[in-house]
């Protein structure tokens, strides 16, 4: 099998995986559904990360999950058995949103945040000033009961379990100013939970603000190219042609890889299915091609088998 791009949705194993990996310098992993599911590590994932690094690959973790700062991600990796993951290898939508506001938008003023502590902490660590919502306590009454900060120059929407009508109203008021930036950490509409339940994602909250304000948010997380540009700004020579994006969600991970010029791989341990990928491949919509992965594996644990085959072959030849 010739391993060339073309959005072929090819199921690969063994030597095919090894041939693909041998052609790459960089491997980018999504986390949820690829590396772990909640607090359960995907079998073999720690060994895969170590193996790739031993093979001289640069490994990055690119996640739309904005619920924790990078330091907390390092703690989670260690808790789940990863021994060699550093903070500098982790790029979350919260971290990249803070970097965008500081380095690209160079916002001169405060940011009104709809989001969790993961977003707030990354903004604070980046030195980006925010509106202090904690001082107001429980939010009741109407929008007239809450003063608006005249220094707000941007609104950032992320995952927020305490999202309410007052937060929505405030965001809309700030966004009446056409000079006020409107950003979203990511477009994920929902996230799977244990027991078959789901929770609304940042994309759902962003849609509410977009509808109420008649504004369209600039998305920072996948599938936006900015997350790749953020990595490339910190690691020289990051060639998309020598990079592989591995994810579980066609509409974010695979589209992100395609937009950035990387080969893409769908792993079937998360949200999207082979049937959905084939549906995009069979679609007559010309835009559907970017949702089709180049390659498909059951799990990233298949990487281990690929290199074990190589070692066995080398031992036989030796």
N, C-alpha and C positions, 0 to 999 in steps of 0.2 A: 504494500500500500504506500503510495507516494503521499507524504505528509505535507500538503500544501493547503493554504487557506481557500475558502470558497463557500463557507457556510454550509458545509455538507451534512451536519448532524450525524457524523460517523461515530458509531459505538466502537471504542478501541480498547485493547488490553495488551498486556505483556510487552513484547518487543516494539509494538506500535507506540505505546506510551513512552517507552524509553527513547525511541527515535525522536519523538516530539520534544521531550525534555532535553535531550542532548543538543537540540537546535536552539535552545533558549538560554538566556543569561539571567532573566528575571521571572519570578513567578509571583503573581498577585492573587491572594486568596480573599474572598469574602469570609466572614466569620460565622454568623448564624446560618445553620443549615449546611455548612461546609466543614468547618472546624469543630463546631459543637452545635447541639440543640439544647438551648437553655443552659442547664448546669450539667449536662451529660456530654462528654467529649465524644466525637465521632471516632469509632474504633480505628486505631492506627495513626490518627492525625499527629500526635507528638512525634512519632517515629518518622513520619513523612517529612515534617519540617526539618528535623535534624539531618535526615538523609539528603535532602536537597542542599542544605548548607554544606554538608560534607562533599557534595559534588561541585561546590564552588558557585552555587546559585545565590543570587540576592532574593530574599523572600520578604514580601510586604503583606500587610493585612489591611484591607480597604473595606471599611464597614459603614453602612448608613445608620447603624445604631448609635444614637447620640446620648444615650442614657447615662453613660459614665465617662469620666475623663480618661486620658491615656494611661495615667498612673494606675488607675483602677483596672484597666484592661491587662496591664502587666501582672497585677495580682491574680486576676482570673486565669490567665494563661498558666501561671505557676501552680495555682490550685488544681488545675485540670491535668497537670503532668508535663507541661512544656518547660524545658530547662534552659532554653536558649533564645527566648524572645525578648527583645529590647524595646523600650518605649519609642525609639526613633524609627522602628519598623511598622508602627501602628498609625494608620491614618483614618480617623473617624470623621463623620460628617460634622460633628461638633468642633473638633480641632481645625478642620479645613475651613469651616465657617468663620472661626476666630481669625485664622490666617488671612482669609479673604478681606474681612473688615479692616484688619490692621495694615496689610501689605498691598492690597489691590485697590480697594475703595478708599483706603486711608481716611476713614470716617472721622470727621471733626465734630464730635458731639457724642451724645449718649445713644445707646441701643435699647429699644424696648423689646424685651424677650418674652415670648411665649415658649416655654420649654422647661426641661427638668434641670436638676443640679449638674448633670454632665455638661450641658450647654453653658450654664452660668459659670462653672469653674474654668472651662477652657477660655471663655472670654476674659475672665479676671486674670488668668495666667498670661494671656496675651497682652494685657494692659489696656483692654478695650472697656471704656466706662459703660455701665448699664444703669437702668432705672431700678431703684431698690423697691421691689414689690413686697418684700417681707415686712417692711415697716407698716404697711397698711393693714396687715392681719386679714381676717375673713372678709371676703368681698361680697357685700350685700347692697341693697338699694339700687339706684340707677346711675347712669354715667355722670349725671350732674353732681353726684356725691363725691366724685374723685377728680382732683386737680390733674391737669395734663402738664408734663414737664416740657418747657419750651426749648430745651436743649436736645430733644430727641431728633436724630438725623437718620435713623434706620430702625426698621422692624424686622426681627428675626423670629421665624416660627419653627419650632421643633416638636419633639414628642413631649406631651404635657398631660399627665394624668389629672391635673387640677384645672384643666381648661374649663372656662365658664363664660357666661354671657358678658360679664364686665370686661374680661380680657379681650374678647372679640370686639367689643365696642371701643375700647381704648385703641386697639390696633387700627381700627377703621378711622378713628379721629386723627391719629398721627399720619395715616396714609392719605388723608385729604390733601396734604402738602405734596405736590408732585415732585419736590426735591428730596423727599424722604425715601431712602432706599427700602426695598421690600425683598427680603431674602428668606429662603426656606432651607433647612438643613438637608432635607431629602424628600423624595416624592412617594415613599412607601405608603400604600393605602392602608395596610393592615399587617399584623404579625401573628403567626400561629402561637398558641399557648397549649399547655398540657390539657389532655382530656377533650381535645377537639374544639376548644374555644379559641376565639381570636380577640385581639385588642386593636382598636383603630390606631393607625400610624400617623406620622407627621404629615403625610400627604393629605389625609382627611382633614386635619386641622387647617392646613394651608388652603385647601379648597374652600373652607368656610370663610376664611379671611379674604380670599380672592373674590368670592361671590359678594360679600358684604361691602367690600371697598371698591369694586370694579377695577382692581389692579391685578397684574400678573406677577407672581414672585419669580425671582432669579433663583434657580435651584443650584445648590453647591455640591451636594452629594451625587452619587451615581444616579443616573447615567451621565451627569455633567462631566465634561472633559477636565474641569478644574481640579478634581481630585488627583488625576494623573499629573497635571501641571504642578500641583503642590509637591508631589513626590519628586518630580524631575528637578524642581528648584533646589532640593536638598541633596539629591544624589546625581552627580554629573554622569552624562553618557547613558541615560536611561532611554534606550532605543525601543520604541513600541514594536518594531519588527522582530526584536529578539526577546519579546515579553509574552507571557501567557496569563490570561485572566481566567481564574477558576471561580465559578459561582453557582448558586442554586436557583437564581431568579432571572428568568429570561428578560423581563421588562426593565431590569436595572443592571444586573451584573453583565449579562451578555450584550445588551445594548451599549453599555459603558465600554466594554472591550472593543466592540465594533467601531464606535465613534472615535476611539483613541488609536485605532489602527493595530490593535493586538489580535492575536489568535485567541479564540475563546473556547472554554470547556465547561460544559454543564455537568454537575454532579447530582445524582438522583437521591441525595440524602436530605433534601430540603423541600422547598415550595413547589417548583415547577416540575413537570413530568415530561417523559419522552413524547407522549401523545400531544401535549401542547406545543412542543418544539416542532414536531412534524406538521402540526396544524399551521404554524407560521410558514414552514417550508413549502407547504402545498397552496398557500394563499396566493391569490392573484394581485394582492395589494403590493405595489413596488416597494413600500416602506417596510414590509414584513421581513425582508431578508436580514435586516440588522438584528432581529430577535432570534435568529436561528444560530445555534452554536456550531462552531467548526467540529468539535468533538464532544463525545458524551462518555462518562464513566459512571459505574454504579456508585463508587465512593473513591475519595482520594486514597483510601487504603490500597487501591489497585496499583498505586505508584510503587508500593513496597514489593509486590509480586513482580513488577517489571524489572526492578533492579536485582531481585533474587535470581531471576532467570539469567540475567547477564552474568552474575557471579558464578552460578552453576556451570554455565557454558565456558567461562574462562578457566574454571578449575578442571573441567574435562579436557580442555585444550592444553592445559599445563601439565 
